[in-house]
Amino acid sequence: MLTNWLLMKLMDPTMDDTIKKMFTEGYSDNLFLMVTAAEKISPKAMMETAMRAESGKELARPLGSPVVLSPWDKILLNPKQLFTLPTEEYTKVSTQTIIGPNAKRPLKLDIPIMITGMSYGGSLSLPMKMALAKGASMAGTSTNTGESAVTNEERDSAKFLIGQYHRGGQLSGKEQLSRLDAIEIQLGQGAWGGAVDEPIPAQEIGDHLRKAWHLEEGQSATVYARMPGKSTTKDYIEMINQMKAQYDVPVGVKIAGTDYIEYELAVIAKTQADYIVIDGSEGGTAAANPTLQDNVGLPTLHTLVRTVDWLTKNGLRDKFSIIVAGGLATPGHYLKAIALGADAIYIGTVALLAAMHTQVTKVLPQSPPSQLALYTGKMADQLDVDIAAEHLAKYLKSCILEMQLAIQAVGKAATKELDRNDLVTVDKDLAEFIGIRYAGAPRQSHEQVGENKVMAHEENNHTTIQLQ
């Protein structure tokens, strides 16, 4: 009590002088100038200006861009109550998802939410990678190596492991690729604005990681903008087809969202790939610079809609499974993405937050939670793997329960039954772009509802009403 009293006494004159100065001095010698400056260029720009002035190097911002341009909140699901009844039991709503159904060994998951590619070394610590793998396994879904190698620790922790055959070359060769449940050829990433060089200095590579990446002592690593040895589009097509010919598991291609998305898809359409991962500009990462995160690429929602529309228009929708990534953060986002045409959703930042949960108190308030998760994190070794895995699994279970209830409300029996007829928007331009109803216009009796029409029948005491 005495200490608090003394502090308050000391602060009073300082606060009095500061307030008096702010109320009486002109802008040039007034601290309030910082408020108007922050309104002009934003607090974020001010802080990043200071960081650049201090380091003289490119910034590395974890967890992705604060610029979110996908208008998910303007889209709503359409419940049914009388003319068509809700699904009878929400617990029986199926959430099973199959990635690459045409592959010899399709990837069959219990839920449509998957852990995205976040690499050991380039991004996350080994304990966090193990926690994500264990938590995903408990929920019946997959995790992803990211731009790294297959480690025994992650492989042993994961029921389903997707591996990225990427531009750094650390995951390659039959010894590693044969250990995977799906192979993802990583050609771009939303948070990096596509594909650019990503150097990893030797001093940031520890002994365990060096062995996993087969590097010599003092040797740096680089994830390149292009696949090494590939100089033409034809080279990429041949590479994908050769991979598909060698392995029975689904083979996919990951690209970043871009306004050239239809051109990119036209190339992938020439391959024998089983699935496509589209990563919107709102995606996160461990170290991309703010310029790439905030200013390059296409928002996730626009990327997804245009991808599904192009594949459908060209009769290719059934050839490829679609996994969408980039800033998806809630069960509502996941449902809307599925209704727009995605087969599954990748999550990253929210998966880390769920896994860390109350363990963030180990680093707060002195440091941000990222120090508990990143490979370079000062407190990465303090993560309790089993507790983190349990919290991630609980998060995924909670999401699925909410999704099942929402699907029950719209009268469907499975996540895969959702489509654009289950959506409505309050934005006219969005309605036109997506091809869904505008909420400001009343329905007409001749409108198609559901798959094709409102049916008239009475079956098992569940009555639907004919609209004419």
NORTA-V221180 format. One record per residue. N is the residue number from 1. NEAR is the number of other ideal C-beta (glycine too) atoms within 12 Angstrom. D_CENTER is the distance of its C-alpha to the mean C-alpha in whole Angstrom. Layout:
# NORTA-V221180
n=<N:N>
near=<NEAR:NEAR>
d_center=<D_CENTER:D_CENTER>
This chain:
# NORTA-V221180
n=<1:2:3:4:5:6:7:8:9:10:11:12:13:14:15:16:17:18:19:20:21:22:23:24:25:26:27:28:29:30:31:32:33:34:35:36:37:38:39:40:41:42:43:44:45:46:47:48:49:50:51:52:53:54:55:56:57:58:59:60:61:62:63:64:65:66:67:68:69:70:71:72:73:74:75:76:77:78:79:80:81:82:83:84:85:86:87:88:89:90:91:92:93:94:95:96:97:98:99:100:101:102:103:104:105:106:107:108:109:110:111:112:113:114:115:116:117:118:119:120:121:122:123:124:125:126:127:128:129:130:131:132:133:134:135:136:137:138:139:140:141:142:143:144:145:146:147:148:149:150:151:152:153:154:155:156:157:158:159:160:161:162:163:164:165:166:167:168:169:170:171:172:173:174:175:176:177:178:179:180:181:182:183:184:185:186:187:188:189:190:191:192:193:194:195:196:197:198:199:200:201:202:203:204:205:206:207:208:209:210:211:212:213:214:215:216:217:218:219:220:221:222:223:224:225:226:227:228:229:230:231:232:233:234:235:236:237:238:239:240:241:242:243:244:245:246:247:248:249:250:251:252:253:254:255:256:257:258:259:260:261:262:263:264:265:266:267:268:269:270:271:272:273:274:275:276:277:278:279:280:281:282:283:284:285:286:287:288:289:290:291:292:293:294:295:296:297:298:299:300:301:302:303:304:305:306:307:308:309:310:311:312:313:314:315:316:317:318:319:320:321:322:323:324:325:326:327:328:329:330:331:332:333:334:335:336:337:338:339:340:341:342:343:344:345:346:347:348:349:350:351:352:353:354:355:356:357:358:359:360:361:362:363:364:365:366:367:368:369:370:371:372:373:374:375:376:377:378:379:380:381:382:383:384:385:386:387:388:389:390:391:392:393:394:395:396:397:398:399:400:401:402:403:404:405:406:407:408:409:410:411:412:413:414:415:416:417:418:419:420:421:422:423:424:425:426:427:428:429:430:431:432:433:434:435:436:437:438:439:440:441:442:443:444:445:446:447:448:449:450:451:452:453:454:455:456:457:458:459:460:461:462:463:464:465:466:467:468>
near=<7:8:9:10:11:11:13:14:14:13:15:14:12:14:15:14:15:17:17:14:18:19:13:13:16:11:15:9:11:19:19:20:18:16:15:14:17:17:13:12:16:16:16:19:21:20:19:24:18:14:19:19:12:11:13:8:13:20:25:31:30:32:33:43:35:21:28:25:24:37:25:38:18:24:33:27:37:32:22:24:15:14:25:29:23:25:26:15:13:24:15:14:32:26:42:24:36:30:43:40:22:21:28:16:22:24:41:26:39:27:42:45:49:48:50:48:51:49:45:47:42:44:46:49:41:36:35:50:51:33:43:56:46:36:41:43:32:30:39:26:45:49:55:50:50:47:43:46:41:39:34:21:28:46:31:17:34:37:27:39:44:50:46:46:46:42:35:35:26:38:43:32:18:15:15:29:31:21:26:39:38:46:47:49:45:46:41:48:50:48:48:46:34:35:34:28:21:39:21:33:19:19:15:25:31:22:13:22:32:23:20:30:36:21:26:12:12:11:18:20:33:25:39:24:24:24:30:19:14:23:13:13:20:14:19:31:25:22:32:38:22:21:36:31:16:21:32:22:32:42:45:48:45:45:45:42:43:30:17:20:35:26:16:34:33:20:25:39:25:21:33:28:43:40:45:47:51:54:54:51:42:41:50:44:45:43:37:38:29:31:22:33:40:27:16:30:41:34:36:47:40:32:47:48:41:33:47:36:24:28:31:22:16:19:11:24:22:17:24:38:41:46:52:49:54:51:43:46:34:24:33:25:38:44:41:43:46:40:42:42:38:45:45:46:53:51:48:44:36:35:45:43:27:38:47:43:28:19:32:27:15:26:24:16:10:13:19:22:33:35:29:39:47:39:35:27:30:19:27:35:20:24:39:24:31:20:24:42:37:24:32:44:35:20:35:41:26:22:34:34:21:25:38:32:25:35:40:31:25:38:33:37:22:25:38:28:23:37:32:33:29:32:36:30:32:19:23:17:14:31:24:14:24:34:23:31:29:23:20:13:15:10:18:12:14:10:17:17:27:23:16:10:19:25:20:14:16:12:10:9:9:18:15:24:19:15:19:10>
d_center=<48:51:48:46:49:50:46:47:50:49:46:48:50:47:45:48:49:45:45:49:48:45:47:50:49:48:44:45:46:43:40:39:38:35:34:35:33:30:30:31:28:26:26:23:25:28:26:24:28:29:27:28:31:31:30:30:27:24:21:18:16:14:10:10:12:14:14:13:14:13:16:14:17:20:19:20:21:25:27:30:33:36:37:34:34:30:30:32:30:26:26:27:24:23:19:19:17:19:17:19:22:25:24:27:25:22:19:20:17:19:15:13:10:9:8:6:9:10:14:17:19:17:14:15:19:20:20:17:16:19:18:14:16:19:17:15:18:20:17:18:15:14:12:12:14:12:15:18:20:21:23:25:23:20:21:24:21:19:20:18:17:15:16:15:19:18:20:21:23:22:21:24:27:28:28:25:23:26:24:21:20:18:18:15:17:15:16:14:10:9:10:13:14:15:17:19:21:20:23:23:26:29:29:26:26:27:30:27:25:27:29:25:25:29:30:33:34:33:31:28:25:23:20:22:21:23:23:26:29:27:29:29:27:29:28:25:26:28:26:23:26:28:25:25:29:29:26:26:23:20:19:16:16:12:13:12:12:16:19:20:18:21:23:20:20:24:23:21:23:26:25:25:21:20:16:14:10:10:7:8:10:8:5:7:10:13:15:15:18:17:19:16:14:16:18:17:15:14:12:9:12:15:13:12:16:18:16:18:21:22:21:23:26:27:27:24:22:23:23:19:16:13:10:7:4:4:5:5:8:11:13:14:11:10:14:14:12:14:17:16:16:13:14:11:7:5:4:5:7:8:9:11:13:14:15:17:18:22:22:21:25:26:25:25:27:28:24:20:18:17:20:20:17:17:19:22:21:25:24:22:25:25:22:24:22:23:23:19:18:20:18:15:17:18:15:14:18:18:15:17:20:19:18:21:23:21:22:25:26:25:28:25:26:22:19:19:22:20:21:21:25:23:22:24:23:25:25:27:25:22:24:26:23:21:24:24:27:28:28:31:33:35:35:38:40:39:35:33:31:29:29:33:35:36:38:41:42:43:42:42:43:39:41:39:41:42:41:43>
